[in-house]
Amino acid sequence: MKADKASQTAQYMALFRALETTQPANKRLFKDPYAVSFLDGKLNWVARLSFLSFVRNYVQNTIHNKIPGALTSGIARTRYIDDLLQQTVQHNIQQVIILGAGFDTRALRLDYLSTIPVIEIDHPNTARKKTTILKKTLGQLPNHIHYWQLDFNKESLQELAVREKLDFSIPTTIIWEGVTNYLDAQAINNTFAFASQFATNSYIIFTYVHQQVLDAPESFFGAEKLLQDLDAIEERWTFGFDPEQLSAYLQQYNFVLLEDSGASNYRDKYLPNRPEKGYEFYRVAFAYKS
């Protein structure tokens, strides 16, 4: 994925969170008051008007018609990862690392992270844009969040860890959301090798796409058009896992797979009253460092 495309991709997820925030309090899965700050132009305007139910419904239907299942999958996935992260906090992890953070706001909106150091790692273009917006919105950056910049064309995660004196000895939760499908196998292996250096009782929560969506997109509703659209904007997906092989893969890096759920599963769990087809190939995995 092009470096200058990252912030646009992050904006779409921020839009989804901003739309969910305008849902009635008894219906929304979470509240993200910061998401709208990251939206440019029309997206910002649309999000701010979506407190009007007819606007919100129109926007949601438009998104579904263009990218079936993406919105509800993204919203349910956000809440699912929030809940998995909270489980790890209850098991006494001592730091959180968010790889490819984009416009993720968990460190700001989740109260249970307010006393835990959070390290966000992202491309300099996106990281600078994020911190500039947050300084303007909040007045200053929160003390418990550290924003590290990494250009993979110039530096590796391992080199960054040495430069920033990252402590691998404490139980850590790594969140790696919305990234693996844009990488190649070597980059995936390198990242799990990096994660394997953390202490026992650490966790990793990551998303991936089912390998079948790359090999036979016609197997999934809406996937053929989605992949064509991604090709057209030069954001082609390049990597997927076979869910049946994921557990064995993770064992190479001393991780034990605890959960592995597709979009249909976490939508059914969190959005039973908002049924929708599409994006069933998008998955969330949760693993424990043994």
MORA-V836722 format. One record per residue. RES is the residue in one small letter. PSI is psi in degrees with one decimal (999 if undefined). NEAR is the number of other ideal C-beta (glycine too) atoms within 10 Angstrom. D_FIRST is the distance of its C-alpha to the first C-alpha in Angstrom with 1 decimal. Layout:
RES/PSI/NEAR/D_FIRST
RES/PSI/NEAR/D_FIRST
This chain:
m/135.3/20/0.0
k/143.4/12/3.8
a/-38.8/13/6.4
d/-3.3/10/8.5
k/-17.3/15/6.8
a/-44.2/22/7.2
s/-30.2/21/10.9
q/-42.8/15/11.1
t/-43.8/20/9.7
a/-34.0/21/12.2
q/-37.2/21/14.8
y/-42.2/18/15.0
m/-37.1/21/15.9
a/-38.0/25/18.2
l/-44.8/24/19.8
f/-43.3/23/20.6
r/-36.8/25/22.2
a/-40.3/24/24.1
l/-42.8/24/25.4
e/-33.8/25/26.6
t/-25.8/21/28.3
t/-5.0/19/30.4
q/153.5/19/31.8
p/145.0/7/35.4
a/-32.4/7/35.8
n/-0.9/5/37.3
k/-25.6/10/34.5
r/151.8/15/31.2
l/-23.1/19/29.4
f/169.4/19/28.7
k/124.4/14/29.0
d/87.7/24/26.2
p/-9.3/13/27.9
y/-20.9/20/25.1
a/-41.8/24/22.3
v/-26.4/21/23.7
s/-22.6/19/23.6
f/-0.9/26/19.8
l/135.6/20/19.9
d/154.5/11/20.3
g/-124.6/8/22.6
k/-35.9/8/23.3
l/-39.9/18/21.5
n/-45.2/17/23.7
w/-45.4/11/26.7
v/-45.2/19/26.1
a/-40.4/25/25.7
r/-26.4/14/28.9
l/-9.6/14/30.9
s/0.4/23/29.9
f/-19.2/11/32.8
l/121.2/11/34.7
s/-35.6/11/34.5
f/-31.8/9/34.6
v/-46.7/16/31.6
r/-44.2/18/29.7
n/-40.0/11/30.7
y/-45.3/14/29.7
v/-44.5/19/26.2
q/-41.8/20/25.8
n/-38.3/11/27.2
t/-44.3/12/24.9
i/-44.3/19/21.8
h/-39.3/17/23.3
n/-32.1/8/24.2
k/-39.8/13/20.7
i/81.6/18/18.8
p/125.1/20/21.7
g/-11.8/24/21.8
a/-43.1/21/18.6
l/-54.2/25/20.8
t/-34.9/25/23.4
s/-45.2/26/21.1
g/-40.6/23/19.2
i/-47.4/25/22.5
a/-39.0/26/24.3
r/-40.9/24/21.5
t/-48.4/23/21.7
r/-39.7/17/25.4
y/-46.7/22/25.3
i/-38.9/20/23.2
d/-46.6/18/25.5
d/-40.1/14/28.5
l/-42.4/19/27.2
l/-42.5/23/26.6
q/-37.7/14/30.1
q/-43.0/15/31.6
t/-35.0/22/30.3
v/-39.2/17/31.7
q/-19.1/9/35.0
h/20.3/13/34.8
n/35.5/9/34.9
i/153.9/21/31.5
q/-6.7/16/31.6
q/156.2/19/28.1
v/135.5/25/24.7
i/127.6/25/21.3
i/110.1/22/18.2
l/132.8/21/15.0
g/51.4/24/11.9
a/-30.4/28/14.7
g/-133.1/24/13.2
f/30.4/26/16.4
d/135.2/26/18.1
t/19.0/21/21.8
r/-41.0/22/23.5
a/-21.0/21/25.1
l/-40.8/18/26.7
r/-13.1/17/27.7
l/112.8/18/28.9
d/-33.3/7/32.4
y/-5.9/12/32.4
l/-1.6/20/29.8
s/-21.4/11/31.9
t/11.4/8/33.6
i/131.3/17/30.9
p/130.8/17/28.7
v/128.0/23/25.0
i/119.7/20/22.4
e/129.0/24/19.0
i/125.6/22/16.3
d/168.7/27/13.2
h/142.7/21/11.4
p/-37.9/13/14.4
n/-49.0/16/13.2
t/-41.7/24/13.0
a/-43.3/21/15.9
r/-41.6/14/18.1
k/-42.3/19/17.7
k/-49.3/23/18.6
t/-34.0/16/21.6
t/-45.2/10/22.9
i/-42.6/15/23.0
l/-38.3/21/24.6
k/-39.9/11/27.2
k/-39.3/9/28.1
t/-42.4/13/28.4
l/-17.3/12/30.1
g/-38.1/7/31.8
q/160.5/7/30.6
l/141.0/13/28.0
p/144.0/13/29.3
n/-26.8/7/30.9
h/-0.9/15/29.6
i/131.4/20/25.8
h/127.9/17/24.2
y/105.4/17/21.0
w/137.5/18/19.5
q/136.6/16/16.8
l/116.9/20/14.7
d/107.1/13/12.6
f/-16.0/13/11.8
n/-15.0/7/12.4
k/-18.7/8/15.8
e/150.7/13/16.9
s/166.7/14/16.8
l/-39.5/20/17.6
q/-42.9/13/21.1
e/-38.7/11/21.6
l/-43.0/17/20.6
a/-40.1/18/23.1
v/-45.5/11/25.8
r/-41.0/11/25.3
e/2.2/13/25.5
k/48.5/6/28.2
l/134.6/22/26.6
d/108.3/13/29.3
f/-7.1/13/28.6
s/-6.9/10/32.2
i/147.0/15/32.0
p/130.2/17/30.9
t/144.4/25/27.3
t/127.3/25/25.0
i/129.8/25/21.3
i/129.1/25/19.1
w/84.2/22/15.6
e/131.2/21/14.5
g/26.2/20/11.6
v/-43.5/23/9.4
t/-32.3/23/10.8
n/-8.2/22/9.6
y/0.2/20/6.0
l/-177.7/18/8.0
d/172.5/10/10.9
a/-38.2/9/14.6
q/-40.8/8/15.4
a/-37.5/17/13.0
i/-48.7/18/14.4
n/-42.4/14/17.9
n/-38.5/16/17.6
t/-41.4/22/16.8
f/-32.0/20/19.7
a/-39.7/13/21.8
f/-48.0/20/21.2
a/-31.4/25/22.1
s/-11.5/16/25.2
q/-13.6/16/26.7
f/161.4/24/27.6
a/156.0/14/31.1
t/149.3/9/32.6
n/15.4/16/32.3
s/167.0/27/28.7
y/157.8/25/26.2
i/134.0/25/22.6
i/120.5/24/21.2
f/156.3/24/17.8
t/155.7/17/16.2
y/165.9/22/15.1
v/147.3/22/15.4
h/131.0/21/18.5
q/-30.5/16/18.1
q/-27.4/16/20.4
v/-25.1/22/18.0
l/-35.8/17/16.0
d/-36.6/10/19.4
a/71.2/11/21.5
p/-23.3/17/19.8
e/-11.6/9/23.2
s/-17.0/13/24.4
f/136.0/23/22.8
f/125.1/15/23.8
g/-4.3/19/21.3
a/-35.2/24/18.6
e/-46.5/14/19.0
k/-40.1/13/18.5
l/-47.6/22/15.5
l/-35.7/16/13.7
q/-42.0/10/15.0
d/-39.1/12/13.7
l/-39.8/15/10.1
d/-41.3/11/10.6
a/-31.7/9/12.3
i/14.7/12/9.7
e/40.1/9/7.2
e/47.6/17/5.1
r/137.5/13/7.2
w/136.7/20/8.4
t/-8.6/15/9.4
f/141.7/17/11.9
g/163.8/18/14.9
f/149.9/20/18.3
d/117.3/11/21.8
p/-32.5/17/23.5
e/-19.1/9/26.7
q/-3.4/10/25.4
l/-43.2/17/23.6
s/-45.9/15/26.8
a/-38.2/9/27.7
y/-46.8/15/24.2
l/-30.7/25/24.5
q/-27.5/13/28.1
q/-26.8/11/27.0
y/18.8/18/25.8
n/31.4/17/28.9
f/138.7/23/27.3
v/122.4/11/29.3
l/122.4/16/27.5
l/-41.6/15/29.3
e/149.5/14/27.6
d/104.7/18/25.0
s/138.3/20/24.8
g/168.9/18/23.2
a/-35.6/26/22.8
s/-34.0/20/26.2
n/-50.6/16/27.8
y/-22.2/24/26.5
r/-43.6/25/27.0
d/-35.9/13/30.5
k/-44.6/13/31.1
y/-22.5/18/30.0
l/53.7/17/30.3
p/-22.7/8/33.2
n/3.9/5/34.4
r/63.9/15/31.2
p/140.7/10/30.7
e/144.8/18/27.8
k/154.9/15/26.2
g/150.3/22/22.6
y/20.2/28/19.7
e/-17.7/20/22.1
f/-8.9/27/19.5
y/128.2/24/17.7
r/157.8/25/19.5
v/129.3/22/20.4
a/146.8/23/22.0
f/121.4/21/24.4
a/156.0/25/25.8
y/136.4/17/28.6
k/115.0/22/29.1
s/999/12/32.4
